[in-house]
């Protein structure tokens, strides 16, 4: 039998990216419900891994163009990240320096895999990129 916790730990060793998550909040003012994104993320420094299901990436520096804007972010299955959350991801080089920052919003579904998926050892969040720097 496979030890799921050992498998999960092994997979999480591959998470070389770090993300911050800002979850949409709702408030009611004068009977009107409004949804907004707070200025500060509620979850910070979460290990993750970026995957590109569509298009290609530059293998030299790992960059991805915004017109190929669908990515999948793998992270811990214990996180609860609602649709519409803003995801800010920092990609690091081999020396620990940030060389790419990606910003996007979690989607209801991915063009490749259907709806977001959660398994015993990881979850995959479909994210539409808004900017890459």
C-alpha positions as CSV (number, residue, x, y, z in Angstrom):
1,X,0.0,0.0,0.0
2,X,1.2,3.5,-0.8
3,X,1.8,5.9,2.1
4,X,-0.2,9.0,0.9
5,X,1.5,11.3,3.4
6,X,5.0,10.2,2.1
7,X,3.8,10.7,-1.5
8,X,2.4,14.2,-0.7
9,X,5.7,15.1,1.0
10,X,7.7,14.0,-2.0
11,X,5.5,16.0,-4.4
12,X,5.7,19.1,-2.2
13,X,9.5,19.0,-2.5
14,X,9.0,19.9,-6.2
15,X,7.1,23.1,-5.3
16,X,9.7,25.7,-6.3
17,X,7.3,28.7,-6.6
18,X,5.6,30.7,-3.8
19,X,2.1,32.2,-3.9
20,X,0.1,34.7,-2.0
21,X,-3.7,34.4,-2.1
22,X,-6.3,37.2,-1.7
23,X,-9.8,35.8,-1.2
24,X,-12.8,37.9,-2.3
25,X,-14.9,39.3,0.5
26,X,-18.5,40.4,0.5
27,X,-20.1,43.1,2.5
28,X,-23.7,44.5,2.6
29,X,-24.1,48.3,2.6
30,X,-27.7,49.7,2.6
31,X,-29.0,46.3,1.5
32,X,-26.6,46.0,-1.5
33,X,-24.1,43.2,-1.5
34,X,-20.7,44.1,-2.8
35,X,-17.8,41.8,-3.5
36,X,-14.2,43.2,-3.3
37,X,-10.6,42.0,-3.0
38,X,-8.9,43.2,0.2
39,X,-5.6,45.1,-0.2
40,X,-3.6,42.5,1.6
41,X,-3.5,38.7,0.9
42,X,-5.0,36.4,3.6
43,X,-2.6,33.6,2.8
44,X,1.1,34.3,2.2
45,X,4.2,32.3,1.3
46,X,2.4,29.2,0.1
47,X,4.7,26.7,-1.7
48,X,3.3,25.8,-5.2
49,X,4.2,24.8,-8.7
50,X,3.2,26.5,-11.9
51,X,2.2,24.3,-14.9
52,X,1.3,25.5,-18.5
53,X,-1.4,23.3,-20.0
54,X,-1.7,25.5,-23.1
55,X,0.9,27.1,-25.2
56,X,4.6,27.0,-24.5
57,X,7.0,28.5,-22.1
58,X,10.5,29.8,-22.6
59,X,12.7,27.0,-21.3
60,X,15.6,29.4,-20.8
61,X,14.0,31.7,-18.2
62,X,10.6,30.1,-17.6
63,X,8.6,33.1,-18.8
64,X,5.2,32.8,-20.3
65,X,3.3,35.3,-22.4
66,X,0.0,36.7,-21.3
67,X,-1.8,35.8,-24.5
68,X,-1.3,32.2,-23.4
69,X,-3.0,33.0,-20.2
70,X,-4.1,29.7,-18.7
71,X,-1.9,28.2,-16.1
72,X,-2.5,25.5,-13.5
73,X,-1.1,26.0,-10.0
74,X,-0.4,22.8,-7.9
75,X,-0.5,23.2,-4.2
76,X,-1.4,21.5,-0.9
77,X,-4.8,19.8,-1.0
78,X,-5.6,21.2,2.5
79,X,-5.9,24.8,1.2
80,X,-9.4,26.2,0.4
81,X,-9.0,28.7,-2.4
82,X,-12.4,30.0,-3.8
83,X,-13.1,30.9,-7.4
84,X,-12.3,34.5,-8.1
85,X,-9.3,34.7,-5.7
86,X,-6.3,36.7,-6.8
87,X,-3.1,34.6,-6.9
88,X,0.3,36.3,-6.9
89,X,3.1,33.9,-7.7
90,X,6.8,34.4,-7.4
91,X,9.1,32.2,-9.4
92,X,12.7,31.9,-8.1
93,X,16.0,31.0,-9.9
94,X,18.4,28.5,-8.6
95,X,20.0,31.1,-6.2
96,X,16.7,32.1,-4.6
97,X,16.2,35.3,-6.5
98,X,12.8,36.2,-7.8
99,X,12.9,36.4,-11.6
100,X,9.2,36.3,-12.5
101,X,6.0,37.5,-10.8
102,X,2.7,36.2,-12.1
103,X,-0.7,37.6,-11.2
104,X,-4.0,35.9,-12.0
105,X,-7.4,34.9,-10.8
106,X,-8.7,31.4,-10.0
107,X,-11.2,30.1,-12.6
108,X,-14.2,27.8,-12.4
109,X,-12.6,25.4,-14.9
110,X,-9.5,24.8,-16.9
111,X,-9.6,24.5,-20.7
112,X,-7.5,21.3,-20.4
113,X,-8.6,19.4,-17.4
114,X,-12.2,20.6,-16.7
115,X,-13.0,21.8,-13.2
116,X,-10.2,22.3,-10.6
117,X,-9.3,19.1,-9.0
118,X,-8.3,18.1,-5.4
119,X,-6.6,14.8,-4.8
120,X,-5.1,13.1,-1.7
121,X,-1.6,14.5,-2.4
122,X,-2.2,17.8,-4.2
123,X,-4.7,20.1,-5.9
124,X,-4.6,21.8,-9.2
125,X,-6.1,25.3,-9.5
126,X,-6.9,26.7,-13.0
127,X,-5.7,30.3,-13.1
128,X,-6.1,33.0,-15.8
129,X,-3.1,35.2,-15.9
130,X,-3.5,39.0,-15.8
131,X,0.1,40.0,-15.8
132,X,3.6,38.6,-15.9
133,X,6.6,40.7,-14.9
